[in-house]
Amino acid sequence: MKTHFTICLLVPLLLTGLVYGQQTAQDPVDPAHAARMAKSQKLFKSTVRHALTAHCLKCHGGEKTEGEFDVTTRKLFLQGGASGETVEPGKAHESYLADMLHHRTEPAMPQNSGKLSDKLIASILDWADLGAAYDSPLIDANQPEDAWTRHRIDPSQKDYWAFQPLRAVKIRSTLHPHPQNPIDHYVAAEIANQGLHVAKKADTQTLVRRIFLDTLGMPPTSDELKTLTALPQDEVVEATIDYVLKSPHYGERWARHWLDVARFAESHGFEHDYDRPFAFHYRDFVIKALNQDLPYSEFVRWQLAGDEIAPQNPLAMMATGFLGAGVFPTQITANEVEPSRYDALDDMSSTTSSAMLALTIGCARCHDHKFDPIPRADYYRFTSTFTTAVRSNQEIILNQAEIDAQQEAFQKEHQPYLDAIETYEKTTLREAFEIWDRANPEKDLPHWYTMKFFDVQSEKGSVIERQADESFKVKPSSAPNQDAFTFEFHTHLPSVKAIRIEAFADSTLPAGGPGLASNGNFQLTQITVGAAPLKTANNLEDVKFSGVRATFNQNDGNLHSRTIIDGNHATGWAVDPQFGKDHAAILTLAEPMEDASGHRLRITASFNGNTKHIMGRFRISVSGNPELPLLSNTISDKVATILRKPATQRTEQDIQSAIKWYRTSDNKWKELNAAAAEHMKKAPSPQGETVMIVSEGVKPIRHHSQGKDFFEDFYFLKRGDVTQKLGKAPQGFLQVLMPQDDSIQPWQQTPPAGATTSYRRTAMANWMVDTKAGAGHLLARVIVNRLWHHHFGQGIVKSTNDFGIQGQPPTHPALLDWLALQLIANDWSLKHIHSLILSSYTYQQSSAFHQEDALADPENRFYWRFSPRRLEGEAIRDSILLATEQLDKTMFGKGTLDESMRRRSIYFTIKHSKLIPMLQVFDVPEPLVSQGQRPTTTVAPQALLLLNNPHLRKCCEDSASDLLQQGLDDTAMIDLCYQRSLSRSPGNHELQKATDFLSAQTESYKQSGVADAKAQATADLIQLILCLNEFCYIY
Amino acid sequence: MNHIYTRRELLKTCGGGMGAVALHALLAQQEARAADSPLAPKQQHIPAKAKSVIWLFMNGGPSQVDTWDYKPELEKHDGQELEGFDKNTGFFTGNVGPIMKSPFKFSQHGESGSWVSDIFPNMANHVDKMAFLHSCYTESNNHSPALFMINTGMKRMGFPSVGSWVTYGLGTENQNLPSFVTMSDPLNRGLPKGYAQNWGAGFLPSVYQGTWLKPQGDPIDNLKLPGQKSLDQQRAMLDALKTLNEDHALTRPEESDLETRINSFELAYRMQQAAPEALDINKETQETHDLYGVGVKQCDHFAKQCLIARRMVERGVRFIQIYSGGTENARSWDGHNSISKNHGQFAGETDRPIAGLLEDLDQRGLLDSTLVVWGGEFGRLSIVQKGGTGRDHNPHAMTYWMAGGGVKGGTHFGATDEIGNEAVENRISVNDLHATMLHLCGLDHLKLTFHLNGRDFRLTDVAGNVVKEIIA
C-alpha cells in the first residue's frame, strides 16, 4: 500500500523535472505547494538570486555570517539566525525580515547601503512566501575556496573606453575660427555641440605671465619680461613657450606635480618617523629626467626597474626610489611582521597602478574590485612582482662620465712620473746595484727575513690583500670592529730568535694609519705563535716569549706592547698619538727555534679592542738576532739566496728580483717614487654617493622588527589575511590590459648571468610601456591627461587618478586619444605635448567671463574660456621669493626643513612629522597615497601666513632694503615692484594709492619711533602687493 | 547653507553689545562668506546634542583593571599563572609573569554605584555623568599602530583622524578660531608615537587637520605681528590691500573666490585677537582655577589645558584632544615597570582637572552639548610584566568612558572576563566606538564619506555599529 502510494507520487515529480527543496518522496505533496514552489523558483532565478547575492550574501554566509543568519541555501535561510526569528512561507510579509527590509525596525537591511526598492523587497518576500525555492546554493559548496585565484575576466569587460586601443579620429578642421593646432579642432567640435562660443585670445602680456606661472611655477623676472616683450609682437608668445620649456625651472615645477602622484616623502613615517637621508635623489631624478625630456616610457620603466634595466646609469638607479617612497613602520612586533610586509607591497603596487595607469587596484586586496574588472587574482599576481624588492642605501657614482674624462686627463699628467722611475730603474739603479754588489762580497744583508706565505684567515671576514713589499693590507670598508688574523708561513732560517710585526703608515688609511680606527690607532691585543721544524710532521707547539719592545707605547700599562703576550684580550699595544708613521714591535723568543731545515709557523694577531682598532697595513718577519734595530730593513729568503750566489750564476730574473729588493734602500729611487705618490694624491677619486634605491638581493634598510625584512614568496590571501594563505601567487598583470592569454612570457627577460634580481619588475616595466599588447595605450592616455590637467586646472578625464568606471569619462575622448598618439609617435616626449598644448588657441583664450556660456557650462568643461585658478602653495612661495629677488636658484641635493631656506619649495625635505606648515596651509597634501589633484581652499590661516610669517616678512624687508639702496624715487620703485610681482606697471589710480600708502605708512612708523620707517613702509608695500589676489591667480 | 544661528552663537561670534541692524548685516555677510568656506557649519545627518568634543587621551594605554574595571577575581587569582596565555599578546614576549591584583583599592560611588579605583578620588564624584564602555578592544599591541587605530580607525598610517572627520562633517561654528585643536604634554615628555599623524587630516583637505597648540613658544603660528608693526599699521595695510583687491575684483565680478579671499584677510585679522583671547586663562576667576587645580604643582599643566578646552568649547571650537603623558614608558600611562607608581602619578596629574572640567561644563550648561571622552590606545594585561610590578600592553580589553553630549550617565556597557584581561560581553571595536562618537555628534558613520582614487572612504572602513545602549 505504502509502496504503491510512493510510486504514484514520484511519477509527476519526475515528469515535471522540478526539484522540491528538502522534500522527501514520503511527504504528502499538495499540488498547490508544487505550483507555489515552481513560481518561487522562477522568481528566484529572475530576481531573488541576484538580489540576495548582491545585497545579503557578503555578510550572511559569504565573507561572514552576521547574526548567524546564512542565506546560501534554502535550509539555512529558513532556519533563521541568532534572533530566533524565522521566515515562514505563507507569512513572509509579516516576518522580522520584512520589517528589516522595509526599515521598520533595527537593524535596517541591507545595512551598509540604501534601502532596497519596494518592488525588490516585494519580490524577495513573495519568493519566501511561496516557499523560498533555490535552484542551487548561492555559493557552490563544492567550489574550492581558492577558485577566485584563477578567475578569468569576461572578454567583454575590455570594451570599456579606457581599456580600448587608442583611436585616431579624423576631425573637421573648419569649426574653429582661429585654429592654431589640431587641439583647437577637437575643442571646437565640442564647443559647437554644446552651443558655446570660442573666446577672444588673451592679450600678450597676460599670456606671457600665464605661461610662466603655469609652466615654471613663477612669474617672469623683470629682465625676462623686458627681453621677451621687446620681440616683435607676433613672436612673443612662441618665444615664451620655447623659453620656458628650456628653463631648468620647468623640471622643478613639473617634478612637484609628479611627486604628488608618487606619494614622495623622505621619512619612514609611523612611530619614529626616521629620516631617509638619501631619498632626495629620487626627487633629483624626476627634475633631471623632465628637464632632459627623457622619454616618458623610459621614465616609467626606470621607476619600476631601473636597477635591472640600466644599472650603470645613476639616474636609472635613483629612479627606483619611486617604489620605496611610501611609509613603513619602524617598530614591528612579531605579530605584525608579515602583515606589514604585505602592506608595503600593497603600497608599491597601488601606487604603481594609480600613478601610471590611473587604476585603483588596491580595492581588490580583499574582494574583487566593486566596479572595475580587476579581480582579486589580478591584484595578487600584479603585486607579486615586488615580492623581494626592498629599500636599500647603496653607494653610487653619480658622475661616472665626468670621472672617466678626468681620469684620462690625469693619467696623461702622471705618465712622466712613471717614465722617470722606469728609466731610472733601467739605467742608474741597475748600475748602482752592480756597484753595491761588487763592493759587498760579504753581503752585509739585513737580518729580518720575511717568510714564505701560504694562507691567511680572517675570523670576521675582513678582506686582506698581500702587497708587493710582502706586507698585508686590510681593506678598510671590509673590516668589522674587531677581528683576528691567522697566517701560515714557512721560513728557511735555521735559527729564529725574534719575531717582528711592523705596522705601516699609509695615506689610504684613516688619518694616515697605521690603524683603521678613525684617528689612525690600532690595538694589537694578542699575538700567539705555533711552530714546528719544517722537515717534520710534528704538531705545532706554542712558542713562548721572554719579552717585547716597540717603537712607541701609548702608556706603560694596559696599552703597552708587553701586553700582547699576556694572554689577556682586554689589554693590547696601541700608539696614540703617534699616527701617520711606521711602528714595530719585536717579540724575543724565550728559547730559540733551531732546525737546519727551517720552520713552519702559524701566527695569530688579534685586535679585540675598540671600534676598528685593527692594523691597516702590517708585515711579519723573523730574525736570528733579537738585538736588531726596530725599523731595520727586511729581506726575503729568496732574495737573500740570490744575493749569496756568485753574480755569474744569477739569471736575469734573479737580477730583477734582487734589484727590486735593493731599490727600497736607494734614496733617489725613493725620491722618484715619493714624487709619483705625491702626484697620485691629486688623482680624481670617484666619489660614490649614498642613494636610496629599491632593488633585490641588496641589504635592506633594517627597522626595529621582531622578524624578517621581506619574504621570498608572496601568497594569495583569503580576505587579505596573512594567516589564511591559499597558495603562491605567480606573477601576472591586469587581464583587461593583456591579450586573452594570461601569460606574461612576452614581456619577460631572462636575467643575465650573475643577476641578483628576479627581473620580475623588468617584465612589468616592459608590459607597462608596450603599445602593442600591453598597457602602453592607457599609460599614454593617463599622462597626457595629467599634463592637460595641470595646464587647464582640470583633466579631459577629470578624475586624473581614476580612469576606472567610478571615475569620470573623458569630455573629449578623441582629443585625449590624439594627444596620446602624438606622445607615442614623438618618442614619448612630454615637452612635445606641453608645446602642443601651450601653442593651442584653446590654451591662449582669454579668461574673461561670459554669462551665457557660464550658464550652459558652469565648470568650463568644454573650454569656452581659460579658467582662472589659484597657484599651489609651492608656486606662491616660489613666486614670492622670485618677486622679492630673494630666490636662491641652487638646484638638487639634500633638502632642509628650515623654513627660512630661500631655494625653491621642492627642495624642502618632506618629513611626515614635520611637513612644512607654510605649504600645508596652502593645501599641499600629505604624501601618503598617490594624489592626482589637490583641493584649493581659501582659509584665514593662509592670510595670517602672508601677513605675519617672519620668513616671508624677512624677504620683503630684504627686498625693501635692496630697493632703497638703488635710490629710486617712489614712482620708479612702485613700478619695479609691480613689474616683478604682477608682470605689469601699475595704473595711475594704483600708483596713486601705492604712493599715498607709502608716505602715510612711513609717517606712521616715524611717529611710533621706528628707526627705519621708510624701509618698513616699503616692506609693507611689497608685502601688500604679494597679498593681492592678482598675484596668486593665473588668469 | 542651512545653518541657523542661535542667539548665543551669534553673540559668541560677534562679541556682545551690537545693535540688531549691525547684527543682521553681519549675519548676512557671514553667511555669504561661510558658504564658500570648507569650514562653514554644515547640517548634521541626525539630530544630536553634542556640538563639541573633548577627548581626554590617556596616552600610553591606561590599565582597565586598575582604573574603572573592578575585578574582585583578580585579587583571588593573584600570583597564579594565566593558563593558555599567548606570549605574543603583549610587547615584551619574554616577560610573561603571573596574574597580578591591582595595587589600588576600589569603592563604589554615585547613585549608579560605579566601582572606581582610589587613584581617582575627584572623578569618582562624577560617575553618574559617565557611560562606561568596558568591552572595548583594538587590533594592535604596539603603540603606534594602536594610536593610529584609535585616532583614525586604521592601524596603518595616513588616514584622517576622528577630529578631522568631525570637522569635515560639521564644519565649525567660530571661524575666528581653529576648528580642531590638540594639546600635547607640556612637560617635555614628548609627543605620542606617530606624532602629528594622530591628528592629521590624511587624504582629507589639509584644512581639516588638527591645530597643534605648541607647548613651547607661540602656540599657533603666525598670530604675532611681525617686527615692530602695530595693529594700526597692519590695519592700514589691510585697508589698502582691500581697496586694491576690490578694484581688481570689480574687473572680474563673477569670480566669487576673489571675494572669499578678500574676506579671509579680515577673518585673519580677527583671528589674531580671538585666538590669544581664547587661550588666556587669566581671564578666569580664582575659584575656577581652584576647581581645575591650576597652580597645584602635580596637576597644574593638565588643569590649564582642561580649562583652555572649556574656553574653546564656549567659543564654538568643534573638536579638542588633550594628551596626558608623552612618548612612552615612564613618560606616559605606559606602566611597564610599576602600575602603582606610574598610574598613581598620571592619575594625580589628571584626576582633579578632569573632575573640574566636568563640574565646570555642567555648571555652565555646556555639558549637554559637549561630548567628553576618556581613554587611551589600548588596555593592559591582567598579568604582571616579569621584572617589575607593571603590566604590558593589551589590545584585547580597555575601558572608555563618555560623558555629556547626549550620553546616558551612570551606565555600564559590555564586560571583560573575570580577571579583566579580555572583552567578552558586547564587545566594542574601535569602529564601533567611532561610529558612536560620530552618532553623538549627529553624523551617520555610513554617510560620512570621502571619495579618493575610486573609493568612498569612511572613518569606520567597512564596519562599525553605534552603541545605542549608552545614548540617552
Interface residues (C-beta under 8 A of the other chain):
Chain A: N112 G269 F270 E271 H272 D273 V327 P329 Q331 I332 T333 A334 N335 E336 D343 S354 L359 T360 G362 C363 F371 D372 Q706 S799 N801 D802 G804 Q806 G807 F849 Q851 A854 P868 R870 H912 S913 L915 P917 Q920 V921 D923 V924 P925 E926 L928 V929 S930 Q931 P935 T937 T938 V939 A940 P941 Q942 A943 L944 L945 L947 N948 N949 P950 R953 E957 H989 E990 K993 A994 F997 A1000 Q1001 S1004 Y1005 S1008 V1010 Q1016 D1020 Q1023 L1024 C1027 L1028 N1029 E1030 Y1033
Chain B: D36 S37 P38 L39 N88 F91 T93 S140 N141 N142 H143 S144 P145 R156 M157 G158 Q175 N176 K193 G194 Y195 A196 Q197 G200 A201 G202 F203 P205 S206 V207 Q209 D221 N222 L223 K224 L225 P226 G227 Q228 K229 S230 D232 Q233 Q234 A236 M237 L238 A240 L241 T243 L244 N245 D247 H248 A249 R252 E254 E255 D257 L258 T260 R261 I262 S264 F265 L267 A268 Y269 M271 Q272 L446 L452 N453 G454 R455 V462
